[in-house]
Amino acid sequence: MSEAKFAEFLKTKKLDLRRIQAASHNLESFKPEDRAIRLSKRQAKTAGDGEKKVEKETRKSRSGRPVTGRALAIALAGGSLPGPIKHRILRAVNHLLEQKKQDKIELRTLF
């Protein structure tokens, strides 16, 4: 059986799984500004007619869920992963490629 596209890509670009996991943790972990974004969205949703108008939040907060070792193992084996996990892996890989001054890739390249 041939290797998965993800495993082949990691070999050609010389990327380490531990670095992908660490990059994902840094990119996806909650920060105070994410909590503020969620609070303002919740306040805008619950603002009544008589209350003061709260401006609607347009920024997106981080998911707070980094890529796990289990998800990376499934991706290496060529198993099926949900879309959000694929995008988290993609964001982490693109971050590492950007550090190496290489071009960003698309989701189809990895999976």
C-alpha angles and dihedrals in degrees: 000000000000123000122265119263090246093054092048091049092052091051094049094046093039095232123162123223092224091057091049090051092047093047091050091050091053094045100043105035118110118261129188092260089057090055089050091051092052092046093052091048091051092047092049090052095050097040108124131212097264095041125089116279114258116205114243114251114237100180121091122231123224118266095240090222116104124195113279129219089245092057091050091050091053090048091051091051091050096247124150119271132187117259098251092054091049090053092049090052090047092051091050093047092048090050091054092046090051089054089053089050092244129135121273118250136218129242093254090061092061104037 
